[in-house]
Amino acid sequence: MAVKTSLGELFKAAWYAVFAFVLPRKLWIRLIRRRFRELDQALKDDVTDSFLELLLGGMRVALVCFPGYARNLSGWHGTLVFRTTNGRVAASAMFKDGRMTVIEDEVADYQAMIVFKDGAALRAFLLSKDQDIFNSLLANDVSVRGNLNYVYKFGFLSKDLLFRLRLVF
């Protein structure tokens, strides 16, 4: 995997190296911890983005493998957008005529957009035993723009898929 480095990142690394000798040790440690927290958050967001795309791709495969699962979408059209407030994680799912299309970015025309506070809130919602959107709304982890019925339909599709795969009983 190739790592892309911008000129700004090189300058920042050089700045850290030069001032490592000048700054007091406590301040230097604080700067390093802050940088690692940023890196940790970026890695978590990347993992969450991959997980979301994997989940949506799994749902797409299930539509082909399980005819009963595909019947859940007959006559239902809609576009759902999933994103975090910082914009690092974004994906869209478009449902039409029993088919699903996954787009690795957010689309402008949607019926429901679910905006999660961060990647952890998105993972907590998708992996929770009871995907209660109201509890997430009350905890300020999630905000929804558009029709809540589409969010409930997606929750049903997720749970139905887990049931068919015998991951939930």
N, CA, C and O of each residue as an XYZ file, in Angstrom:
676
protein
N       0.843     -1.173      0.000
C       0.000      0.000      0.000
C       0.890      1.238      0.000
O       1.710      1.414      0.901
N       0.734      2.078     -0.984
C       1.545      3.284     -1.091
C       0.965      4.379     -0.204
O      -0.248      4.583     -0.153
N       1.842      5.065      0.479
C       1.423      6.150      1.346
C       1.675      7.462      0.616
O       2.789      7.734      0.170
N       0.627      8.272      0.501
C       0.755      9.566     -0.146
C       1.045     10.605      0.930
O       0.344     10.672      1.940
N       2.055     11.397      0.717
C       2.408     12.432      1.673
C       2.357     13.777      0.974
O       2.925     13.956     -0.104
N       1.677     14.707      1.594
C       1.615     16.043      1.015
C       2.770     16.879      1.534
O       3.442     16.510      2.497
N       2.986     17.990      0.893
C       4.050     18.891      1.303
C       3.796     19.425      2.710
O       4.732     19.623      3.485
N       2.518     19.657      3.034
C       2.157     20.129      4.375
C       2.492     19.109      5.452
O       2.952     19.473      6.534
N       2.262     17.827      5.158
C       2.581     16.779      6.131
C       4.093     16.658      6.320
O       4.560     16.432      7.436
N       4.855     16.807      5.245
C       6.318     16.781      5.360
C       6.820     17.958      6.188
O       7.721     17.809      7.013
N       6.229     19.130      5.960
C       6.614     20.303      6.733
C       6.300     20.112      8.208
O       7.097     20.474      9.074
N       5.125     19.537      8.492
C       4.734     19.292      9.883
C       5.694     18.311     10.552
O       6.083     18.511     11.702
N       6.077     17.253      9.838
C       7.018     16.280     10.397
C       8.376     16.925     10.656
O       9.009     16.657     11.678
N       8.824     17.773      9.734
C      10.100     18.470      9.931
C      10.014     19.422     11.118
O      10.970     19.558     11.880
N       8.869     20.080     11.273
C       8.664     20.992     12.401
C       8.774     20.236     13.714
O       9.425     20.695     14.653
N       8.129     19.064     13.775
C       8.210     18.244     14.994
C       9.658     17.831     15.288
O      10.092     17.847     16.440
N      10.389     17.467     14.248
C      11.765     17.011     14.445
C      12.667     18.143     14.941
O      13.500     17.930     15.821
N      12.506     19.335     14.386
C      13.347     20.467     14.774
C      13.055     20.897     16.206
O      13.973     21.117     16.996
N      11.775     21.014     16.534
C      11.417     21.523     17.849
C      11.432     20.464     18.948
O      11.181     20.774     20.113
N      11.724     19.222     18.585
C      11.838     18.170     19.600
C      12.983     18.487     20.562
O      12.953     18.106     21.732
N      13.968     19.175     20.058
C      15.121     19.509     20.894
C      14.903     20.798     21.686
O      15.559     21.013     22.705
N      14.000     21.647     21.233
C      13.788     22.954     21.838
C      12.671     22.943     22.875
O      12.791     23.577     23.923
N      11.595     22.233     22.592
C      10.424     22.246     23.468
C      10.658     21.432     24.742
O      11.414     20.460     24.734
N      10.014     21.832     25.825
C      10.092     21.015     27.043
C       9.461     19.645     26.799
O       8.569     19.493     25.964
N       9.934     18.679     27.530
C       9.493     17.293     27.343
C       7.976     17.126     27.499
O       7.367     16.404     26.710
N       7.351     17.766     28.488
C       5.904     17.624     28.705
C       5.102     18.155     27.522
O       4.122     17.536     27.107
N       5.503     19.273     26.991
C       4.817     19.841     25.836
C       4.998     18.953     24.608
O       4.062     18.751     23.834
N       6.196     18.431     24.439
C       6.487     17.537     23.320
C       5.606     16.283     23.400
O       5.060     15.842     22.389
N       5.468     15.718     24.590
C       4.632     14.527     24.773
C       3.171     14.858     24.478
O       2.466     14.053     23.871
N       2.718     16.019     24.895
C       1.339     16.431     24.624
C       1.090     16.549     23.121
O       0.040     16.136     22.628
N       2.047     17.108     22.404
C       1.915     17.222     20.944
C       1.865     15.847     20.283
O       1.076     15.623     19.365
N       2.700     14.938     20.745
C       2.722     13.584     20.179
C       1.389     12.883     20.451
O       0.839     12.238     19.558
N       0.863     13.002     21.677
C      -0.420     12.365     22.005
C      -1.540     12.910     21.130
O      -2.380     12.150     20.649
N      -1.555     14.218     20.923
C      -2.591     14.815     20.085
C      -2.505     14.268     18.664
O      -3.523     13.950     18.047
N      -1.279     14.163     18.151
C      -1.092     13.656     16.793
C      -1.554     12.201     16.675
O      -2.160     11.821     15.673
N      -1.267     11.383     17.701
C      -1.707      9.993     17.676
C      -3.212      9.869     17.815
O      -3.807      8.957     17.241
N      -3.844     10.768     18.565
C      -5.308     10.751     18.647
C      -5.919     11.041     17.289
O      -6.898     10.404     16.900
N      -5.345     12.006     16.556
C      -5.820     12.312     15.209
C      -5.645     11.103     14.292
O      -6.539     10.778     13.511
N      -4.503     10.445     14.386
C      -4.233      9.256     13.580
C      -5.191      8.128     13.948
O      -5.718      7.449     13.067
N      -5.418      7.926     15.241
C      -6.336      6.893     15.717
C      -7.744      7.143     15.178
O      -8.403      6.210     14.719
N      -8.210      8.388     15.227
C      -9.543      8.723     14.726
C      -9.629      8.504     13.222
O     -10.638      8.002     12.726
N      -8.587      8.873     12.496
C      -8.580      8.665     11.044
C      -8.640      7.182     10.698
O      -9.351      6.790      9.772
N      -7.896      6.349     11.437
C      -7.926      4.902     11.198
C      -9.303      4.328     11.510
O      -9.815      3.496     10.760
N      -9.907      4.771     12.619
C     -11.253      4.293     12.969
C     -12.259      4.688     11.904
O     -13.138      3.897     11.563
N     -12.147      5.898     11.374
C     -13.051      6.333     10.318
C     -12.868      5.499      9.060
O     -13.851      5.144      8.410
N     -11.622      5.178      8.704
C     -11.371      4.343      7.532
C     -11.959      2.948      7.710
O     -12.555      2.398      6.784
N     -11.789      2.375      8.905
C     -12.347      1.050      9.185
C     -13.870      1.099      9.130
O     -14.500      0.195      8.583
N     -14.461      2.144      9.691
C     -15.914      2.284      9.683
C     -16.433      2.435      8.261
O     -17.455      1.845      7.911
N     -15.746      3.213      7.441
C     -16.153      3.393      6.056
C     -16.113      2.062      5.312
O     -17.030      1.741      4.557
N     -15.054      1.293      5.525
C     -14.944     -0.025      4.884
C     -16.041     -0.958      5.387
O     -16.630     -1.707      4.607
N     -16.315     -0.914      6.694
C     -17.354     -1.766      7.262
C     -18.718     -1.426      6.671
O     -19.483     -2.326      6.321
N     -19.027     -0.145      6.560
C     -20.312      0.271      6.002
C     -20.450     -0.193      4.559
O     -21.498     -0.707      4.168
N     -19.409     -0.016      3.774
C     -19.453     -0.454      2.382
C     -19.551     -1.973      2.284
O     -20.209     -2.490      1.382
N     -18.906     -2.692      3.197
C     -18.997     -4.150      3.227
C     -20.412     -4.594      3.580
O     -20.940     -5.522      2.967
N     -21.031     -3.940      4.564
C     -22.409     -4.262      4.948
C     -23.359     -4.019      3.785
O     -24.195     -4.868      3.475
N     -23.234     -2.870      3.143
C     -24.120     -2.562      2.015
C     -23.873     -3.520      0.850
O     -24.816     -3.929      0.173
N     -22.616     -3.878      0.615
C     -22.307     -4.859     -0.434
C     -22.875     -6.223     -0.101
O     -23.355     -6.929     -0.989
N     -22.827     -6.609      1.184
C     -23.429     -7.878      1.615
C     -24.925     -7.895      1.398
O     -25.489     -8.914      0.999
N     -25.571     -6.769      1.659
C     -27.012     -6.675      1.408
C     -27.302     -6.824     -0.083
O     -28.289     -7.445     -0.477
N     -26.442     -6.256     -0.888
C     -26.631     -6.347     -2.343
C     -26.508     -7.792     -2.813
O     -27.287     -8.235     -3.658
N     -25.544     -8.528     -2.279
C     -25.373     -9.941     -2.633
C     -26.566    -10.755     -2.137
O     -27.028    -11.667     -2.823
N     -27.063    -10.429     -0.949
C     -28.204    -11.163     -0.389
C     -29.446    -11.000     -1.247
O     -30.279    -11.904     -1.298
N     -29.586     -9.872     -1.917
C     -30.736     -9.671     -2.799
C     -30.736    -10.674     -3.944
O     -31.795    -11.043     -4.452
N     -29.543    -11.116     -4.351
C     -29.433    -12.093     -5.422
C     -29.577    -13.514     -4.867
O     -30.210    -14.366     -5.492
N     -28.991    -13.766     -3.699
C     -28.945    -15.121     -3.142
C     -30.248    -15.560     -2.478
O     -30.591    -16.742     -2.513
N     -30.964    -14.637     -1.882
C     -32.185    -14.972     -1.150
C     -33.388    -14.326     -1.831
O     -33.622    -13.128     -1.666
N     -34.158    -15.114     -2.601
C     -35.318    -14.532     -3.286
C     -36.321    -13.903     -2.317
O     -36.939    -12.888     -2.640
N     -36.485    -14.492     -1.146
C     -37.400    -13.924     -0.155
C     -36.926    -12.574      0.349
O     -37.733    -11.701      0.668
N     -35.638    -12.412      0.417
C     -35.065    -11.136      0.846
C     -35.337    -10.057     -0.208
O     -35.634     -8.909      0.121
N     -35.230    -10.444     -1.457
C     -35.486     -9.496     -2.546
C     -36.955     -9.075     -2.582
O     -37.271     -7.962     -3.003
N     -37.855     -9.963     -2.141
C     -39.275     -9.601     -2.115
C     -39.560     -8.460     -1.142
O     -40.555     -7.750     -1.290
N     -38.686     -8.281     -0.145
C     -38.858     -7.167      0.786
C     -38.758     -5.810      0.091
O     -39.248     -4.801      0.598
N     -38.119     -5.806     -1.068
C     -37.914     -4.550     -1.775
C     -38.826     -4.359     -2.975
O     -38.752     -3.331     -3.647
N     -39.680     -5.327     -3.253
C     -40.522     -5.197     -4.438
C     -41.453     -3.986     -4.282
O     -42.177     -3.849     -3.296
N     -41.402     -3.134     -5.276
C     -42.239     -1.941     -5.264
C     -41.746     -0.827     -4.355
O     -42.435      0.178     -4.179
N     -40.578     -0.992     -3.782
C     -40.046      0.038     -2.877
C     -38.875      0.744     -3.535
O     -37.934      0.099     -3.998
N     -38.929      2.046     -3.575
C     -37.867      2.855     -4.160
C     -37.379      3.831     -3.103
O     -38.173      4.416     -2.366
N     -36.087      3.998     -3.038
C     -35.577      4.960     -2.077
C     -34.065      5.042     -2.105
O     -33.380      4.126     -2.560
N     -33.567      6.150     -1.614
C     -32.128      6.363     -1.505
C     -31.811      6.779     -0.081
O     -32.396      7.719      0.457
N     -30.883      6.066      0.512
C     -30.428      6.366      1.862
C     -28.974      6.805      1.797
O     -28.171      6.220      1.071
N     -28.646      7.829      2.553
C     -27.274      8.321      2.625
C     -26.818      8.175      4.070
O     -27.515      8.579      5.000
N     -25.640      7.593      4.241
C     -25.031      7.441      5.561
C     -23.758      8.282      5.563
O     -22.935      8.178      4.654
N     -23.603      9.118      6.594
C     -22.379      9.925      6.670
C     -22.120     10.329      8.111
O     -23.010     10.282      8.959
N     -20.884     10.725      8.366
C     -20.530     11.264      9.675
C     -20.467     12.785      9.561
O     -20.356     13.330      8.463
N     -20.539     13.457     10.694
C     -20.548     14.922     10.666
C     -19.258     15.493     10.092
O     -19.273     16.551      9.464
N     -18.144     14.799     10.304
C     -16.875     15.304      9.773
C     -16.695     14.968      8.289
O     -15.745     15.441      7.666
N     -17.587     14.163      7.718
C     -17.542     13.848      6.297
C     -16.528     12.788      5.903
O     -16.374     12.503      4.716
N     -15.831     12.197      6.871
C     -14.817     11.187      6.540
C     -15.444      9.868      6.111
O     -14.845      9.115      5.343
N     -16.641      9.586      6.600
C     -17.339      8.349      6.249
C     -18.615      8.739      5.515
O     -19.425      9.511      6.029
N     -18.788      8.203      4.319
C     -19.991      8.490      3.543
C     -20.248      7.351      2.569
O     -19.327      6.832      1.938
N     -21.508      6.974      2.460
C     -21.923      5.964      1.490
C     -23.416      6.138      1.237
O     -24.142      6.667      2.080
N     -23.856      5.696      0.095
C     -25.269      5.785     -0.265
C     -25.750      4.440     -0.767
O     -25.002      3.677     -1.379
N     -27.010      4.171     -0.495
C     -27.649      2.949     -0.988
C     -28.916      3.354     -1.729
O     -29.783      4.033     -1.180
N     -29.007      2.930     -2.981
C     -30.172      3.244     -3.803
C     -30.943      1.957     -4.070
O     -30.386      0.984     -4.577
N     -32.229      1.960     -3.725
C     -33.094      0.806     -3.903
C     -34.120      1.136     -4.978
O     -34.780      2.174     -4.933
N     -34.242      0.219     -5.959
C     -35.222      0.419     -7.021
C     -35.525     -0.913     -7.680
O     -34.612     -1.634     -8.082
N     -36.799     -1.238     -7.790
C     -37.261     -2.454     -8.472
C     -36.594     -3.714     -7.941
O     -36.196     -4.573     -8.728
N     -36.463     -3.842     -6.634
C     -35.880     -5.026     -6.029
C     -34.371     -5.114     -6.174
O     -33.781     -6.155     -5.887
N     -33.754     -4.054     -6.606
C     -32.292     -4.019     -6.766
C     -31.705     -2.931     -5.882
O     -32.383     -1.990     -5.469
N     -30.424     -3.099     -5.611
C     -29.735     -2.144     -4.762
C     -28.423     -1.737     -5.420
O     -27.690     -2.578     -5.941
N     -28.141     -0.457     -5.391
C     -26.885      0.073     -5.895
C     -26.175      0.765     -4.743
O     -26.775      1.563     -4.023
N     -24.908      0.460     -4.574
C     -24.109      1.074     -3.510
C     -23.164      2.077     -4.142
O     -22.434      1.758     -5.080
N     -23.187      3.291     -3.617
C     -22.303      4.353     -4.089
C     -21.405      4.729     -2.920
O     -21.892      4.939     -1.809
N     -20.120      4.816     -3.152
C     -19.151      5.036     -2.080
C     -19.034      6.497     -1.665
O     -18.026      6.892     -1.079
N     -20.035      7.290     -1.954
C     -20.056      8.689     -1.567
C     -21.513      9.077     -1.352
O     -22.412      8.286     -1.639
N     -21.752     10.260     -0.860
C     -23.135     10.666     -0.658
C     -23.691     11.257     -1.945
O     -22.974     11.892     -2.718
N     -24.983     11.036     -2.159
C     -25.655     11.571     -3.333
C     -26.525     12.742     -2.895
O     -26.896     12.847     -1.725
N     -26.847     13.616     -3.834
C     -27.605     14.822     -3.502
C     -29.096     14.552     -3.370
O     -29.767     15.184     -2.554
N     -29.622     13.627     -4.155
C     -31.060     13.346     -4.156
C     -31.323     12.104     -3.315
O     -31.002     10.995     -3.741
N     -31.897     12.270     -2.137
C     -32.138     11.160     -1.221
C     -33.486     11.314     -0.533
O     -34.050     12.406     -0.471
N     -33.992     10.194     -0.017
C     -35.214     10.224      0.782
C     -34.890     10.351      2.268
O     -35.668     10.925      3.030
N     -33.735      9.813      2.680
C     -33.313      9.913      4.075
C     -31.798      9.970      4.144
O     -31.098      9.198      3.489
N     -31.307     10.906      4.954
C     -29.873     10.989      5.225
C     -29.696     10.797      6.726
O     -30.317     11.483      7.538
N     -28.834      9.850      7.071
C     -28.546      9.577      8.471
C     -27.138     10.107      8.729
O     -26.162      9.611      8.167
N     -27.050     11.116      9.585
C     -25.768     11.742      9.897
C     -25.364     11.310     11.302
O     -26.050     11.617     12.277
N     -24.259     10.605     11.394
C     -23.770     10.104     12.673
C     -22.730     11.074     13.229
O     -21.982     11.703     12.481
N     -22.700     11.178     14.554
C     -21.760     12.081     15.221
C     -20.325     11.743     14.841
O     -19.520     12.637     14.580
N     -20.008     10.460     14.811
C     -18.670     10.005     14.444
C     -18.758      8.550     14.021
O     -19.836      7.956     14.010
N     -17.616      7.987     13.674
C     -17.581      6.592     13.240
C     -18.039      5.634     14.322
O     -18.665      4.616     14.028
N     -17.732      5.953     15.575
C     -18.132      5.086     16.687
C     -19.659      5.052     16.814
O     -20.229      3.997     17.094
N     -20.317      6.182     16.612
C     -21.779      6.226     16.684
C     -22.399      5.411     15.549
O     -23.411      4.739     15.744
N     -21.791      5.472     14.371
C     -22.287      4.689     13.241
C     -22.145      3.196     13.521
O     -23.080      2.426     13.300
N     -20.974      2.791     14.007
C     -20.769      1.368     14.331
C     -21.722      0.927     15.435
O     -22.289     -0.163     15.358
N     -21.908      1.750     16.452
C     -22.790      1.392     17.559
C     -24.221      1.217     17.071
O     -24.920      0.307     17.514
N     -24.659      2.077     16.167
C     -26.023      1.969     15.651
C     -26.193      0.731     14.778
O     -27.164     -0.009     14.934
N     -25.258      0.502     13.863
C     -25.391     -0.626     12.938
C     -25.233     -1.972     13.636
O     -25.846     -2.956     13.221
N     -24.424     -2.029     14.685
C     -24.164     -3.298     15.355
C     -25.002     -3.511     16.610
O     -24.879     -4.546     17.266
N     -25.851     -2.545     16.951
C     -26.633     -2.695     18.177
C     -27.701     -3.763     18.001
O     -28.182     -4.026     16.899
N     -28.052     -4.365     19.124
C     -29.049     -5.430     19.087
C     -30.418     -4.883     18.694
O     -31.142     -5.498     17.912
N     -30.762     -3.726     19.243
C     -32.019     -3.078     18.872
C     -31.693     -1.730     18.244
O     -31.326     -0.780     18.937
N     -31.829     -1.660     16.949
C     -31.491     -0.436     16.229
C     -32.609      0.587     16.439
O     -33.396      0.863     15.533
N     -32.659      1.129     17.624
C     -33.688      2.105     17.935
C     -33.179      3.490     17.588
O     -32.321      4.038     18.280
N     -33.707      4.047     16.524
C     -33.233      5.346     16.056
C     -33.558      6.433     17.058
O     -32.821      7.413     17.159
N     -34.651      6.285     17.806
C     -35.027      7.325     18.761
C     -34.034      7.423     19.915
O     -33.728      8.525     20.369
N     -33.524      6.283     20.398
C     -32.502      6.337     21.448
C     -31.248      7.031     20.941
O     -30.627      7.805     21.670
N     -30.874      6.760     19.702
C     -29.695      7.412     19.122
C     -29.932      8.906     18.932
O     -29.024      9.714     19.126
N     -31.165      9.275     18.550
C     -31.494     10.691     18.403
C     -31.445     11.407     19.747
O     -30.938     12.524     19.848
N     -31.979     10.752     20.782
C     -31.981     11.357     22.115
C     -30.569     11.502     22.682
O     -30.294     12.439     23.432
N     -29.686     10.590     22.332
C     -28.301     10.649     22.804
C     -27.446     11.604     21.959
O     -26.251     11.759     22.210
N     -28.065     12.239     20.960
C     -27.369     13.156     20.047
C     -26.232     12.478     19.286
O     -25.250     13.125     18.922
N     -26.367     11.175     19.046
C     -25.384     10.455     18.246
C     -25.748     10.477     16.762
O     -24.896     10.278     15.897
N     -27.038     10.725     16.485
C     -27.547     10.624     15.119
C     -28.501     11.779     14.851
O     -29.249     12.202     15.733
N     -28.465     12.278     13.635
C     -29.520     13.178     13.179
C     -30.014     12.642     11.840
O     -29.246     12.091     11.051
N     -31.293     12.812     11.604
C     -31.903     12.272     10.386
C     -32.522     13.423      9.606
O     -33.240     14.257     10.157
N     -32.230     13.445      8.329
C     -32.869     14.392      7.414
C     -33.698     13.579      6.447
O     -33.189     12.668      5.794
N     -34.964     13.904      6.355
C     -35.823     13.177      5.435
C     -36.803     12.296      6.175
O     -37.153     12.561      7.325
N     -37.242     11.248      5.508
C     -38.312     10.387      5.969
C     -37.771      9.271      6.874
O     -36.933      8.473      6.453
N     -38.257      9.227      8.115
C     -37.820      8.197      9.067
C     -38.261      6.795      8.655
O     -37.640      5.813      9.063
N     -39.310      6.684      7.862
C     -39.765      5.360      7.422
C     -38.682      4.629      6.638
O     -38.579      3.405      6.718
N     -37.883      5.360      5.889
C     -36.794      4.739      5.135
C     -35.716      4.200      6.072
O     -35.101      3.172      5.790
N     -35.490      4.886      7.173
C     -34.520      4.421      8.161
C     -35.020      3.118      8.791
O     -34.246      2.180      8.983
N     -36.312      3.067      9.111
C     -36.880      1.843      9.679
C     -36.843      0.692      8.683
O     -36.586     -0.450      9.063
N     -37.097      0.984      7.415
C     -37.036     -0.062      6.386
C     -35.608     -0.619      6.285
O     -35.420     -1.830      6.175
N     -34.614      0.262      6.323
C     -33.232     -0.194      6.276
C     -32.900     -1.032      7.509
O     -32.215     -2.049      7.402
N     -33.379     -0.613      8.671
C     -33.161     -1.392      9.894
C     -33.767     -2.782      9.775
O     -33.160     -3.769     10.190
N     -34.974     -2.856      9.205
C     -35.608     -4.157      8.995
C     -34.783     -5.006      8.036
O     -34.581     -6.196      8.277
N     -34.305     -4.400      6.948
C     -33.501     -5.152      5.978
C     -32.217     -5.680      6.617
O     -31.801     -6.806      6.345
N     -31.597     -4.871      7.458
C     -30.369     -5.301      8.139
C     -30.646     -6.480      9.058
O     -29.929     -7.480      9.026
N     -31.685     -6.363      9.877
C     -32.018     -7.436     10.827
C     -32.453     -8.703     10.090
O     -32.106     -9.811     10.499
N     -33.201     -8.542      9.021
C     -33.641     -9.699      8.252
C     -32.447    -10.427      7.640
O     -32.415    -11.657      7.607
N     -31.475     -9.672      7.160
C     -30.272    -10.287      6.603
C     -29.510    -11.058      7.676
O     -29.075    -12.185      7.438
N     -29.347    -10.459      8.851
C     -28.653    -11.152      9.944
C     -29.402    -12.426     10.347
O     -28.780    -13.440     10.662
N     -30.724    -12.372     10.336
C     -31.524    -13.549     10.656
C     -31.337    -14.635      9.597
O     -31.177    -15.807      9.939
N     -31.355    -14.263      8.329
C     -31.186    -15.242      7.255
C     -29.799    -15.877      7.271
O     -29.635    -17.041      6.903
N     -28.794    -15.096      7.703
C     -27.440    -15.635      7.795
C     -27.210    -16.383      9.106
O     -26.118    -16.894      9.355
N     -28.234    -16.441      9.932
C     -28.214    -17.108     11.234
C     -27.163    -16.498     12.181
O     -26.525    -17.195     12.970
N     -27.014    -15.175     12.069
C     -26.124    -14.471     12.984
C     -26.891    -13.936     14.191
O     -26.301    -13.606     15.219
N     -28.233    -13.853     14.048
C     -29.110    -13.433     15.136
C     -30.276    -14.421     15.169
O     -30.800    -14.813     14.127
N     -30.665    -14.808     16.352
C     -31.775    -15.769     16.469
C     -32.954    -15.132     17.162
O     -33.982    -15.781     17.352
